[in-house]
Every structure is written in C-alpha cells, then in structure tokens.
Amino acid sequence: MEERICKKIKEKCYMEKLDNGLQVIIVPKRNLQKKYIIWATHFGSIDNEFIDKESGNKIKIPDGVAHFLEHKMFEQKDGTDSLYTLMALGIDANAYTTNDHTAYLFECTDHFYEGLDELMDYVQNPYFTDENVEKEKGIIGQEIQMYDDDPGWQLYIGAMDCLYKNNPIKIDIAGTIESISKITPKILYKCYNNFYHPSNMVFVAVGDFEPNSLLEEIKKRLKKSENRDEIKRIYPEEKEEINKKLEEKEMEVSTPIFMIGIKDKLPENDIVKKHIGIEIILNMLIGKSSKLYSKLYSEGLLMGVPDIDYEFSSQYAHVLISGQSVDPKKVNEEVLKEIEQMKSAQIDKQEFERIKKKIYGDYAVEYNNVSDIGRMFVADYIKGINSFEYIEKFDQIDENYIKELLNTVFDENKAILSIVKGEAKN
C-alpha cells in the first residue's frame, strides 16, 4: 500500500486502488479501542442525469433517488434489516446522503469482523421489490414533510434557490412527495448498477489496524468485478450570476433566521488553499472575536455567533453565513459593508496570524476522533482531495492571498439573502 505521512501532526494513511477500481484508505490509530468503517459511493442528490453503462442511453431519474436508495439498502432478501442486525451486536451503524455522495458506516469497540461482514454483505446485495419500495415511499414521505416544516432546512433551500437557477443543489436531497412517487425497483437497480460499482466508491477504515492485513480482509469480502471507466454525469448549464437576491419565507420561528450566501466560480486547481483562505476571511469578518460580531451582538442585532461555511463540489461553490437576528436585512447590509472595508484596508497581521493558528488547531483536533477522520477522508476524496492537504498547504496562506480572495470571491453582485421569519398575525 502507498503510505502518506503528515509530519506536522504525526499522522499517516495507507492507500490502495484495487484491481476493481475501489479506493481503500486506512488511517491507523494505535492503542485506540474504537474502530470506524465508512464505505461511500460518489452518488448524491445532484446526480440525477447520466449515461447508462449498460445501454449507453441518457437517463434522467426522479429527484431523491440517491437518498431513497440509501434507505432501501438495509433491507435483506430474508426479511432482516442490516441496521438492526448491527445494532444487536452493540455496533453503532448508520448511513447518510449528501449532494455528492452516499455513505454507509459503523463504529464499534467489539465484534468488528461481524460488523464488517454485515456491512460488506448488505452494500453488495441490494433487494428491491414493488412491495418494499411502495412501503418506503410512505416513510420517506413523512421525512420530506418533516423537512418541509423545518425552518433551518427551508432557510438553506431558500439560499440555494437564490444562488442557483438550474443547479440540482437547489432540490431537496430527499426529493418531493411527487418525485419519489415515480421511483420503482427498476430505477433503483439501474442506479445501483451504475453508481455502486467499486470503481465509483471509496472505503475508509480508521482504528488500531495493521493496514495490509485489513486490506486482505476487505478483499476477501468483495464480490468479483472488473474496473471500468468513470460514469458520464450530465448537469444543467449554470450561469455565473445569481438567480435572485432575496428569498423570504414565513414559518413558526420566535426570532427570524437568516443565511447570507455568496456564489463562487466552480472549484479551480488549488481548492484546498482557497478553502483555508476563505475560512480565515470568514472568521476575520464575523467570527467570535471579530469587531463586526462584537458590534452587532452589542446592538442586539445578532443572537449568537453566526455559522460560517464554504461549500463546494465539482458542480457548485458558495460562501454561507447564517444566524438569528431581529433584523436580518440590517445584518446583511453591515456584513456587505464590512467586506468592502476589508477590501480597501490593510490586513491586520496580528489578527490574521491569530485566526490562522485557531483554524489550524481546529483541523488538527479532528484527528482525535475516528468518525471525524473517516467522514473527512470520504468527503474530501469525493472532491479529489487527500485530507492531509489541509495541514500540508496551511503555510502557503499569507496576507496577499487573503486580499486576492477578498477581491475575487466576495463580490456583492453575487451575494444573496435568505430569511425565515415568523408568520404575520391577522
């Protein structure tokens, strides 16, 4: 296996691309009792149009298939549910779907190989029938209704609708009740056969493992298959401009919540460096120790420290700032004003270095938790990144680069505001 060492934090990972195309990554954590396995496929909610490997035809699937498929993977032909089988062993198991991948995972201290048997069995043996698919529609329909009533999720969907005109990121990961009504076993098998091939998957193990012996155990449990070419995915064309400036929704909230978004260009070559730089800017702009946060909090305009994020994949990239405020439009105005001031002023070297150290510390701390490591390596791999790059490229960020990012990414013309406020009283 290829060994990659991150000297700064004294961590290493072992990587091997198997003959069938599966990428295996093992992160050894000596003397830790907990073990964590996560097996993911590069198939998320935005992958709803592609060229079918078998027929060569273009296929458009209903919204929500990736999430529906994740739900159905646990049900076995003999009537058992793999999630309950794993839980009965005292293993903490789960699965999740994002915009760009679906993952199946478990964490345990005991019964590791029984857990590995079950995980690798159910992920490789789907079982879909008309009956079990129809039954699942009712369950997922309830989940969709729950998200429809969730102010935080509606705030995010509103922001995506402002930022993007055609990009499928603006569609709910679970789809709609109408879209899932069109899902059939045939569609699920078609997506499984295209996207759940080892060449489109990554397997990450974190714990006290001897890498080569674990690799052999993984190989033993894999079905035989040949490597194959990358899947041809089809995405709608998206302009650089935003879709609209403002989205306001009325829901049951005591205080309005807001999300400020800034649309960025699709990821370039050095996305890791850019991601780090944007995190530093966001902390300088409105982090806990920033002047703007202190001002807005003391004026009663912010209820707490806003959440800050930079989300990206091969198909989208945007900055997000979200929080709670009695006057979201005023907060938005102040944030945009502060961005312009930061562009024209010199970067405060002392503040820059302090925030840089804080973020570096946050990155390093993630390596203390097996599940954080596993999810991080999967999410980054899907984006074409090795997670160690965030540590290795940190020293490349200086004040000049921060200034460059401020001027190229933080464009007021590409800024939007999503608000969820209390329902108007009659």
C-alpha positions as a Markdown table, in Angstrom:
| # | Residue | x | y | z |
|---|---|---|---|---|
| 1 | Met | 0.0 | 0.0 | 0.0 |
| 2 | Glu | 1.1 | 3.6 | -0.6 |
| 3 | Glu | 2.0 | 5.3 | 2.6 |
| 4 | Arg | 1.4 | 9.0 | 3.1 |
| 5 | Ile | 2.8 | 10.7 | 6.2 |
| 6 | Cys | 1.7 | 14.1 | 7.5 |
| 7 | Lys | 4.7 | 15.0 | 9.6 |
| 8 | Lys | 3.2 | 18.2 | 11.2 |
| 9 | Ile | 0.5 | 16.3 | 13.1 |
| 10 | Lys | 2.3 | 12.9 | 13.1 |
| 11 | Glu | -0.4 | 11.0 | 11.3 |
| 12 | Lys | -0.3 | 8.6 | 8.4 |
| 13 | Cys | -2.6 | 6.9 | 6.0 |
| 14 | Tyr | -2.3 | 3.9 | 3.7 |
| 15 | Met | -3.9 | 3.9 | 0.3 |
| 16 | Glu | -4.5 | 1.4 | -2.4 |
| 17 | Lys | -6.6 | 1.4 | -5.6 |
| 18 | Leu | -7.7 | -2.3 | -6.1 |
| 19 | Asp | -8.0 | -4.0 | -9.4 |
| 20 | Asn | -11.7 | -3.5 | -9.5 |
| 21 | Gly | -11.2 | 0.3 | -9.0 |
| 22 | Leu | -12.2 | 0.5 | -5.3 |
| 23 | Gln | -10.1 | 3.1 | -3.4 |
| 24 | Val | -9.2 | 1.9 | 0.0 |
| 25 | Ile | -7.8 | 4.3 | 2.6 |
| 26 | Ile | -6.7 | 3.1 | 6.1 |
| 27 | Val | -5.8 | 5.5 | 8.8 |
| 28 | Pro | -4.1 | 3.6 | 11.7 |
| 29 | Lys | -4.7 | 5.0 | 15.2 |
| 30 | Arg | -2.6 | 3.0 | 17.6 |
| 31 | Asn | -3.9 | 1.9 | 21.0 |
| 32 | Leu | -7.5 | 3.2 | 20.3 |
| 33 | Gln | -10.3 | 0.9 | 21.2 |
| 34 | Lys | -12.8 | 2.4 | 18.7 |
| 35 | Lys | -12.8 | 1.3 | 15.1 |
| 36 | Tyr | -14.7 | 3.2 | 12.3 |
| 37 | Ile | -15.6 | 2.0 | 8.8 |
| 38 | Ile | -17.2 | 4.1 | 6.2 |
| 39 | Trp | -18.0 | 2.9 | 2.6 |
| 40 | Ala | -19.2 | 5.6 | 0.2 |
| 41 | Thr | -20.3 | 5.9 | -3.3 |
| 42 | His | -19.9 | 9.0 | -5.5 |
| 43 | Phe | -23.7 | 9.3 | -5.9 |
| 44 | Gly | -25.6 | 12.1 | -4.4 |
| 45 | Ser | -28.7 | 14.2 | -4.8 |
| 46 | Ile | -27.3 | 16.2 | -7.7 |
| 47 | Asp | -26.5 | 13.1 | -9.8 |
| 48 | Asn | -29.9 | 12.8 | -11.5 |
| 49 | Glu | -28.9 | 12.5 | -15.1 |
| 50 | Phe | -26.2 | 10.2 | -16.6 |
| 51 | Ile | -25.3 | 7.9 | -19.4 |
| 52 | Asp | -26.3 | 4.3 | -18.5 |
| 53 | Lys | -23.2 | 1.9 | -18.6 |
| 54 | Glu | -25.3 | -1.0 | -20.0 |
| 55 | Ser | -27.3 | 0.6 | -22.7 |
| 56 | Gly | -25.3 | 3.8 | -23.4 |
| 57 | Asn | -28.6 | 5.8 | -23.2 |
| 58 | Lys | -29.0 | 9.0 | -21.4 |
| 59 | Ile | -31.1 | 8.5 | -18.2 |
| 60 | Lys | -33.0 | 11.1 | -16.1 |
| 61 | Ile | -34.1 | 9.9 | -12.7 |
| 62 | Pro | -36.6 | 11.4 | -10.3 |
| 63 | Asp | -35.3 | 13.7 | -7.6 |
| 64 | Gly | -34.5 | 11.9 | -4.3 |
| 65 | Val | -33.3 | 8.6 | -5.8 |
| 66 | Ala | -29.9 | 8.6 | -4.1 |
| 67 | His | -31.5 | 9.1 | -0.7 |
| 68 | Phe | -34.3 | 6.6 | -1.4 |
| 69 | Leu | -31.6 | 4.0 | -2.4 |
| 70 | Glu | -29.7 | 4.6 | 0.9 |
| 71 | His | -32.9 | 3.8 | 2.9 |
| 72 | Lys | -33.6 | 0.6 | 0.9 |
| 73 | Met | -30.0 | -0.8 | 1.1 |
| 74 | Phe | -30.5 | -2.2 | 4.6 |
| 75 | Glu | -33.4 | -4.5 | 3.8 |
| 76 | Gln | -32.4 | -8.0 | 3.0 |
| 77 | Lys | -34.0 | -10.8 | 1.0 |
| 78 | Asp | -34.6 | -13.0 | 4.1 |
| 79 | Gly | -36.6 | -10.1 | 5.7 |
| 80 | Thr | -33.9 | -8.9 | 8.1 |
| 81 | Asp | -32.7 | -5.4 | 8.4 |
| 82 | Ser | -29.0 | -5.0 | 8.5 |
| 83 | Leu | -29.2 | -1.8 | 10.6 |
| 84 | Tyr | -30.9 | -3.8 | 13.4 |
| 85 | Thr | -28.5 | -6.8 | 12.9 |
| 86 | Leu | -25.6 | -4.5 | 13.5 |
| 87 | Met | -27.2 | -2.7 | 16.5 |
| 88 | Ala | -27.9 | -6.1 | 18.1 |
| 89 | Leu | -24.1 | -6.7 | 18.1 |
| 90 | Gly | -23.7 | -3.5 | 20.0 |
| 91 | Ile | -22.4 | -1.7 | 16.9 |
| 92 | Asp | -23.3 | 1.9 | 16.2 |
| 93 | Ala | -24.3 | 1.9 | 12.5 |
| 94 | Asn | -25.8 | 4.5 | 10.2 |
| 95 | Ala | -25.9 | 5.9 | 6.6 |
| 96 | Tyr | -26.4 | 9.3 | 5.1 |
| 97 | Thr | -26.8 | 11.0 | 1.7 |
| 98 | Thr | -25.3 | 14.4 | 0.7 |
| 99 | Asn | -25.3 | 16.4 | -2.5 |
| 100 | Asp | -22.4 | 14.4 | -3.9 |
| 101 | His | -22.1 | 11.1 | -2.1 |
| 102 | Thr | -23.9 | 8.4 | -0.1 |
| 103 | Ala | -22.2 | 6.6 | 2.8 |
| 104 | Tyr | -22.7 | 3.5 | 4.9 |
| 105 | Leu | -20.8 | 3.3 | 8.2 |
| 106 | Phe | -20.3 | 1.8 | 11.6 |
| 107 | Glu | -18.3 | 2.4 | 14.8 |
| 108 | Cys | -17.5 | -0.2 | 17.4 |
| 109 | Thr | -15.1 | -1.5 | 20.0 |
| 110 | Asp | -16.1 | -5.2 | 19.8 |
| 111 | His | -17.5 | -7.5 | 17.1 |
| 112 | Phe | -15.5 | -5.7 | 14.4 |
| 113 | Tyr | -15.3 | -8.5 | 11.9 |
| 114 | Glu | -19.0 | -9.4 | 12.3 |
| 115 | Gly | -19.8 | -5.8 | 11.6 |
| 116 | Leu | -17.5 | -5.8 | 8.5 |
| 117 | Asp | -19.3 | -9.0 | 7.3 |
| 118 | Glu | -22.7 | -7.4 | 7.6 |
| 119 | Leu | -21.7 | -4.0 | 6.1 |
| 120 | Met | -20.0 | -5.5 | 3.1 |
| 121 | Asp | -22.8 | -8.0 | 2.6 |
| 122 | Tyr | -25.7 | -5.5 | 2.5 |
| 123 | Val | -23.9 | -2.9 | 0.4 |
| 124 | Gln | -23.2 | -5.5 | -2.3 |
| 125 | Asn | -26.6 | -7.2 | -2.2 |
| 126 | Pro | -29.5 | -4.9 | -2.9 |
| 127 | Tyr | -33.0 | -6.2 | -2.7 |
| 128 | Phe | -35.8 | -4.1 | -4.1 |
| 129 | Thr | -39.4 | -5.3 | -4.7 |
| 130 | Asp | -42.6 | -3.4 | -5.7 |
| 131 | Glu | -43.9 | -4.0 | -2.2 |
| 132 | Asn | -40.9 | -2.8 | -0.2 |
| 133 | Val | -40.4 | 0.2 | -2.5 |
| 134 | Glu | -44.1 | 1.3 | -2.1 |
| 135 | Lys | -43.8 | 0.9 | 1.7 |
| 136 | Glu | -40.7 | 3.1 | 1.8 |
| 137 | Lys | -42.5 | 5.9 | -0.1 |
| 138 | Gly | -44.7 | 6.4 | 2.9 |
| 139 | Ile | -41.8 | 6.5 | 5.3 |
| 140 | Ile | -39.7 | 8.9 | 3.2 |
| 141 | Gly | -42.9 | 11.0 | 2.5 |
| 142 | Gln | -43.1 | 11.6 | 6.3 |
| 143 | Glu | -39.4 | 12.6 | 6.3 |
| 144 | Ile | -40.0 | 15.1 | 3.5 |
| 145 | Gln | -42.9 | 16.6 | 5.3 |
| 146 | Met | -40.7 | 17.0 | 8.4 |
| 147 | Tyr | -38.1 | 18.8 | 6.4 |
| 148 | Asp | -40.8 | 21.0 | 4.8 |
| 149 | Asp | -41.6 | 22.1 | 8.4 |
| 150 | Asp | -38.0 | 22.6 | 9.4 |
| 151 | Pro | -37.1 | 26.3 | 9.4 |
| 152 | Gly | -33.3 | 25.7 | 9.2 |
| 153 | Trp | -33.6 | 23.4 | 6.2 |
| 154 | Gln | -36.1 | 25.8 | 4.4 |
| 155 | Leu | -33.6 | 28.6 | 5.1 |
| 156 | Tyr | -30.9 | 26.6 | 3.3 |
| 157 | Ile | -33.1 | 25.6 | 0.4 |
| 158 | Gly | -34.1 | 29.2 | 0.0 |
| 159 | Ala | -30.5 | 30.3 | -0.1 |
| 160 | Met | -29.7 | 27.6 | -2.8 |
| 161 | Asp | -32.7 | 28.9 | -4.8 |
| 162 | Cys | -31.3 | 32.4 | -4.7 |
| 163 | Leu | -27.8 | 31.3 | -5.7 |
| 164 | Tyr | -28.6 | 28.9 | -8.5 |
| 165 | Lys | -31.1 | 28.9 | -11.3 |
| 166 | Asn | -30.6 | 25.4 | -12.7 |
| 167 | Asn | -28.2 | 23.6 | -10.4 |
| 168 | Pro | -29.8 | 20.5 | -8.8 |
| 169 | Ile | -28.3 | 21.5 | -5.4 |
| 170 | Lys | -31.4 | 23.6 | -5.0 |
| 171 | Ile | -33.5 | 20.5 | -4.9 |
| 172 | Asp | -34.2 | 18.8 | -1.6 |
| 173 | Ile | -31.9 | 15.8 | -1.0 |
| 174 | Ala | -35.0 | 13.6 | -0.2 |
| 175 | Gly | -36.9 | 14.9 | -3.3 |
| 176 | Thr | -40.6 | 15.7 | -3.1 |
| 177 | Ile | -43.6 | 13.5 | -2.4 |
| 178 | Glu | -44.4 | 13.8 | -6.1 |
| 179 | Ser | -40.9 | 12.9 | -7.3 |
| 180 | Ile | -40.5 | 9.8 | -5.1 |
| 181 | Ser | -43.9 | 8.5 | -6.2 |
| 182 | Lys | -42.2 | 7.8 | -9.6 |
| 183 | Ile | -39.4 | 5.6 | -8.1 |
| 184 | Thr | -39.6 | 1.9 | -9.0 |
| 185 | Pro | -37.4 | -1.1 | -8.3 |
| 186 | Lys | -36.1 | -0.9 | -11.9 |
| 187 | Ile | -34.9 | 2.7 | -11.3 |
| 188 | Leu | -33.2 | 1.7 | -8.1 |
| 189 | Tyr | -31.4 | -1.3 | -9.6 |
| 190 | Lys | -30.4 | 0.9 | -12.6 |
| 191 | Cys | -28.8 | 3.5 | -10.3 |
| 192 | Tyr | -27.2 | 0.8 | -8.1 |
| 193 | Asn | -25.6 | -0.9 | -11.1 |
| 194 | Asn | -24.2 | 2.3 | -12.4 |
| 195 | Phe | -23.1 | 4.1 | -9.2 |
| 196 | Tyr | -22.4 | 1.3 | -6.7 |
| 197 | His | -19.6 | -0.2 | -8.7 |
| 198 | Pro | -16.3 | -0.4 | -6.7 |
| 199 | Ser | -14.6 | 2.0 | -9.3 |
| 200 | Asn | -17.1 | 4.7 | -8.1 |
| 201 | Met | -16.6 | 4.0 | -4.4 |
| 202 | Val | -14.2 | 4.7 | -1.5 |
| 203 | Phe | -13.7 | 2.6 | 1.6 |
| 204 | Val | -12.1 | 4.3 | 4.7 |
| 205 | Ala | -11.1 | 2.4 | 7.9 |
| 206 | Val | -9.9 | 4.2 | 11.0 |
| 207 | Gly | -8.6 | 2.5 | 14.1 |
| 208 | Asp | -5.9 | 0.2 | 15.5 |
| 209 | Phe | -5.4 | -1.7 | 12.3 |
| 210 | Glu | -2.4 | -3.4 | 10.6 |
| 211 | Pro | -3.1 | -1.9 | 7.1 |
| 212 | Asn | -2.1 | -4.9 | 5.0 |
| 213 | Ser | -4.0 | -7.5 | 6.9 |
| 214 | Leu | -7.1 | -5.3 | 7.0 |
| 215 | Leu | -6.8 | -4.8 | 3.2 |
| 216 | Glu | -6.8 | -8.6 | 2.7 |
| 217 | Glu | -9.9 | -8.9 | 4.9 |
| 218 | Ile | -11.7 | -6.3 | 2.8 |
| 219 | Lys | -10.6 | -8.0 | -0.5 |
| 220 | Lys | -11.9 | -11.4 | 0.8 |
| 221 | Arg | -15.4 | -9.9 | 1.3 |
| 222 | Leu | -15.6 | -8.1 | -2.1 |
| 223 | Lys | -17.6 | -9.6 | -5.0 |
| 224 | Lys | -15.6 | -10.1 | -8.1 |
| 225 | Ser | -15.9 | -7.3 | -10.7 |
| 226 | Glu | -13.7 | -5.6 | -13.3 |
| 227 | Asn | -12.6 | -2.0 | -13.2 |
| 228 | Arg | -14.5 | 0.3 | -15.5 |
| 229 | Asp | -14.5 | 3.9 | -16.9 |
| 230 | Glu | -15.8 | 6.9 | -15.0 |
| 231 | Ile | -19.5 | 7.5 | -15.1 |
| 232 | Lys | -20.6 | 10.2 | -17.5 |
| 233 | Arg | -22.8 | 12.5 | -15.5 |
| 234 | Ile | -24.9 | 15.3 | -17.1 |
| 235 | Tyr | -25.5 | 18.5 | -15.3 |
| 236 | Pro | -27.6 | 21.5 | -16.4 |
| 237 | Glu | -25.7 | 24.6 | -17.5 |
| 238 | Glu | -25.4 | 27.2 | -14.8 |
| 239 | Lys | -24.5 | 30.9 | -15.3 |
| 240 | Glu | -22.1 | 32.7 | -13.0 |
| 241 | Glu | -24.8 | 35.1 | -12.0 |
| 242 | Ile | -27.1 | 34.5 | -9.1 |
| 243 | Asn | -30.7 | 33.6 | -9.6 |
| 244 | Lys | -32.2 | 36.2 | -7.3 |
| 245 | Lys | -31.2 | 38.5 | -4.4 |
| 246 | Leu | -33.8 | 37.7 | -1.8 |
| 247 | Glu | -36.0 | 34.8 | -0.5 |
| 248 | Glu | -38.3 | 35.3 | 2.4 |
| 249 | Lys | -40.5 | 32.6 | 4.0 |
| 250 | Glu | -42.9 | 32.7 | 6.9 |
| 251 | Met | -42.8 | 29.8 | 9.4 |
| 252 | Glu | -43.1 | 29.2 | 13.1 |
| 253 | Val | -40.0 | 30.9 | 14.4 |
| 254 | Ser | -39.7 | 33.2 | 17.5 |
| 255 | Thr | -36.9 | 35.2 | 16.0 |
| 256 | Pro | -36.1 | 35.5 | 12.3 |
| 257 | Ile | -33.2 | 33.4 | 11.0 |
| 258 | Phe | -31.0 | 34.4 | 8.0 |
| 259 | Met | -28.5 | 33.0 | 5.6 |
| 260 | Ile | -26.2 | 35.2 | 3.5 |
| 261 | Gly | -24.7 | 33.5 | 0.5 |
| 262 | Ile | -22.1 | 34.4 | -2.0 |
| 263 | Lys | -21.8 | 32.4 | -5.2 |
| 264 | Asp | -18.3 | 31.5 | -6.3 |
| 265 | Lys | -16.9 | 30.1 | -9.5 |
| 266 | Leu | -16.6 | 26.4 | -9.8 |
| 267 | Pro | -13.6 | 24.9 | -8.0 |
| 268 | Glu | -10.2 | 25.5 | -9.6 |
| 269 | Asn | -7.0 | 23.6 | -9.2 |
| 270 | Asp | -5.9 | 24.6 | -5.7 |
| 271 | Ile | -9.3 | 24.3 | -4.0 |
| 272 | Val | -7.7 | 23.3 | -0.6 |
| 273 | Lys | -5.7 | 26.5 | -0.4 |
| 274 | Lys | -8.8 | 28.5 | -1.4 |
| 275 | His | -10.9 | 26.8 | 1.2 |
| 276 | Ile | -8.5 | 27.5 | 4.0 |
| 277 | Gly | -8.2 | 31.2 | 2.9 |
| 278 | Ile | -12.0 | 31.6 | 2.8 |
| 279 | Glu | -12.3 | 30.1 | 6.3 |
| 280 | Ile | -9.7 | 32.7 | 7.6 |
| 281 | Ile | -11.6 | 35.6 | 5.9 |
| 282 | Leu | -15.0 | 34.5 | 7.3 |
| 283 | Asn | -13.5 | 34.3 | 10.9 |
| 284 | Met | -11.9 | 37.7 | 10.4 |
| 285 | Leu | -15.2 | 39.1 | 9.0 |
| 286 | Ile | -17.8 | 37.8 | 11.5 |
| 287 | Gly | -16.2 | 35.2 | 13.8 |
| 288 | Lys | -16.5 | 35.2 | 17.6 |
| 289 | Ser | -13.5 | 37.6 | 18.0 |
| 290 | Ser | -14.3 | 40.0 | 15.1 |
| 291 | Lys | -15.2 | 43.6 | 15.5 |
| 292 | Leu | -18.3 | 43.2 | 13.4 |
| 293 | Tyr | -19.7 | 40.4 | 15.5 |
| 294 | Ser | -19.0 | 42.4 | 18.7 |
| 295 | Lys | -20.8 | 45.4 | 17.3 |
| 296 | Leu | -23.8 | 43.5 | 16.0 |
| 297 | Tyr | -24.1 | 41.5 | 19.2 |
| 298 | Ser | -23.9 | 44.5 | 21.5 |
| 299 | Glu | -26.5 | 46.3 | 19.4 |
| 300 | Gly | -28.9 | 43.3 | 19.8 |
| 301 | Leu | -28.8 | 42.5 | 16.1 |
| 302 | Leu | -27.2 | 39.1 | 16.4 |
| 303 | Met | -28.4 | 36.5 | 18.9 |
| 304 | Gly | -25.1 | 34.5 | 18.8 |
| 305 | Val | -22.0 | 33.7 | 16.8 |
| 306 | Pro | -23.1 | 33.0 | 13.2 |
| 307 | Asp | -22.3 | 29.7 | 11.4 |
| 308 | Ile | -19.8 | 30.2 | 8.6 |
| 309 | Asp | -19.1 | 27.7 | 5.8 |
| 310 | Tyr | -17.6 | 27.3 | 2.3 |
| 311 | Glu | -19.4 | 24.5 | 0.5 |
| 312 | Phe | -18.1 | 23.2 | -2.8 |
| 313 | Ser | -18.1 | 20.2 | -5.2 |
| 314 | Ser | -17.2 | 19.8 | -8.8 |
| 315 | Gln | -20.6 | 21.5 | -9.6 |
| 316 | Tyr | -21.0 | 24.3 | -7.1 |
| 317 | Ala | -19.2 | 26.6 | -4.7 |
| 318 | His | -20.5 | 29.2 | -2.3 |
| 319 | Val | -19.9 | 31.0 | 1.0 |
| 320 | Leu | -22.6 | 30.8 | 3.7 |
| 321 | Ile | -23.1 | 32.9 | 6.8 |
| 322 | Ser | -26.2 | 32.1 | 8.9 |
| 323 | Gly | -27.6 | 33.1 | 12.2 |
| 324 | Gln | -30.5 | 34.6 | 14.2 |
| 325 | Ser | -31.4 | 38.3 | 14.1 |
| 326 | Val | -34.4 | 40.6 | 14.7 |
| 327 | Asp | -33.3 | 42.5 | 11.6 |
| 328 | Pro | -31.7 | 40.1 | 9.0 |
| 329 | Lys | -31.6 | 42.8 | 6.3 |
| 330 | Lys | -29.6 | 45.2 | 8.5 |
| 331 | Val | -27.1 | 42.4 | 9.4 |
| 332 | Asn | -26.8 | 41.7 | 5.6 |
| 333 | Glu | -26.1 | 45.3 | 5.0 |
| 334 | Glu | -23.5 | 45.5 | 7.7 |
| 335 | Val | -21.8 | 42.3 | 6.5 |
| 336 | Leu | -21.5 | 43.6 | 2.9 |
| 337 | Lys | -20.3 | 47.0 | 4.2 |
| 338 | Glu | -17.6 | 45.3 | 6.3 |
| 339 | Ile | -16.4 | 43.2 | 3.3 |
| 340 | Glu | -15.9 | 46.4 | 1.3 |
| 341 | Gln | -13.9 | 47.9 | 4.2 |
| 342 | Met | -11.8 | 44.8 | 4.4 |
| 343 | Lys | -11.0 | 45.0 | 0.7 |
| 344 | Ser | -9.8 | 48.6 | 1.0 |
| 345 | Ala | -7.9 | 48.3 | 4.3 |
| 346 | Gln | -4.7 | 46.6 | 5.1 |
| 347 | Ile | -4.9 | 43.1 | 6.6 |
| 348 | Asp | -4.2 | 43.2 | 10.3 |
| 349 | Lys | -1.2 | 40.9 | 10.5 |
| 350 | Gln | -1.7 | 40.1 | 14.2 |
| 351 | Glu | -5.3 | 39.2 | 13.8 |
| 352 | Phe | -4.6 | 37.2 | 10.6 |
| 353 | Glu | -1.9 | 35.1 | 12.4 |
| 354 | Arg | -4.1 | 34.5 | 15.5 |
| 355 | Ile | -7.1 | 33.3 | 13.4 |
| 356 | Lys | -4.8 | 31.2 | 11.2 |
| 357 | Lys | -3.5 | 29.4 | 14.3 |
| 358 | Lys | -7.0 | 28.9 | 15.6 |
| 359 | Ile | -8.2 | 27.3 | 12.3 |
| 360 | Tyr | -5.0 | 25.1 | 12.1 |
| 361 | Gly | -5.8 | 23.9 | 15.7 |
| 362 | Asp | -9.4 | 23.1 | 14.6 |
| 363 | Tyr | -8.0 | 21.0 | 11.7 |
| 364 | Ala | -5.6 | 19.1 | 14.0 |
| 365 | Val | -8.2 | 18.3 | 16.6 |
| 366 | Glu | -10.3 | 16.5 | 14.0 |
| 367 | Tyr | -7.7 | 13.7 | 14.1 |
| 368 | Asn | -8.6 | 12.9 | 17.6 |
| 369 | Asn | -11.9 | 11.3 | 16.7 |
| 370 | Val | -12.3 | 8.2 | 14.5 |
| 371 | Ser | -15.6 | 9.2 | 13.0 |
| 372 | Asp | -14.4 | 12.8 | 12.2 |
| 373 | Ile | -11.4 | 11.3 | 10.4 |
| 374 | Gly | -13.5 | 8.8 | 8.4 |
| 375 | Arg | -16.1 | 11.2 | 7.2 |
| 376 | Met | -13.5 | 13.8 | 6.4 |
| 377 | Phe | -11.4 | 11.4 | 4.3 |
| 378 | Val | -14.5 | 10.3 | 2.4 |
| 379 | Ala | -15.9 | 13.8 | 1.7 |
| 380 | Asp | -12.5 | 15.0 | 0.6 |
| 381 | Tyr | -11.8 | 12.0 | -1.6 |
| 382 | Ile | -15.1 | 12.5 | -3.5 |
| 383 | Lys | -13.8 | 16.1 | -4.1 |
| 384 | Gly | -10.5 | 14.8 | -5.4 |
| 385 | Ile | -8.6 | 15.8 | -2.2 |
| 386 | Asn | -6.4 | 13.9 | 0.3 |
| 387 | Ser | -7.4 | 15.3 | 3.8 |
| 388 | Phe | -3.7 | 15.8 | 4.8 |
| 389 | Glu | -3.5 | 18.6 | 2.1 |
| 390 | Tyr | -5.4 | 20.9 | 4.6 |
| 391 | Ile | -2.5 | 20.6 | 7.0 |
| 392 | Glu | 0.3 | 20.5 | 4.4 |
| 393 | Lys | -0.9 | 23.6 | 2.5 |
| 394 | Phe | -1.6 | 25.8 | 5.5 |
| 395 | Asp | 1.7 | 27.6 | 5.4 |
| 396 | Gln | 1.0 | 28.7 | 1.8 |
| 397 | Ile | -1.6 | 31.2 | 3.0 |
| 398 | Asp | -0.4 | 34.8 | 3.5 |
| 399 | Glu | -2.0 | 38.2 | 3.7 |
| 400 | Asn | -1.6 | 38.8 | -0.1 |
| 401 | Tyr | -3.5 | 35.7 | -0.8 |
| 402 | Ile | -6.3 | 36.7 | 1.6 |
| 403 | Lys | -6.5 | 40.1 | -0.2 |
| 404 | Glu | -6.7 | 38.3 | -3.5 |
| 405 | Leu | -9.6 | 36.1 | -2.3 |
| 406 | Leu | -11.4 | 39.0 | -0.8 |
| 407 | Asn | -11.4 | 40.7 | -4.2 |
| 408 | Thr | -12.2 | 37.7 | -6.4 |
| 409 | Val | -14.7 | 35.7 | -4.2 |
| 410 | Phe | -16.5 | 38.3 | -2.0 |
| 411 | Asp | -18.5 | 40.0 | -4.8 |
| 412 | Glu | -21.6 | 42.0 | -3.6 |
| 413 | Asn | -23.2 | 41.3 | -7.0 |
| 414 | Lys | -23.1 | 37.6 | -6.3 |
| 415 | Ala | -24.5 | 37.9 | -2.7 |
| 416 | Ile | -27.9 | 36.8 | -1.7 |
| 417 | Leu | -30.1 | 36.8 | 1.5 |
| 418 | Ser | -32.5 | 34.0 | 2.6 |
| 419 | Ile | -34.8 | 34.8 | 5.5 |
| 420 | Val | -37.3 | 32.7 | 7.5 |
| 421 | Lys | -39.4 | 34.9 | 9.8 |
| 422 | Gly | -42.4 | 34.5 | 12.0 |
| 423 | Glu | -45.9 | 34.2 | 10.4 |
| 424 | Ala | -47.7 | 37.5 | 10.1 |
| 425 | Lys | -50.5 | 37.8 | 12.6 |
| 426 | Asn | -54.0 | 38.7 | 11.3 |
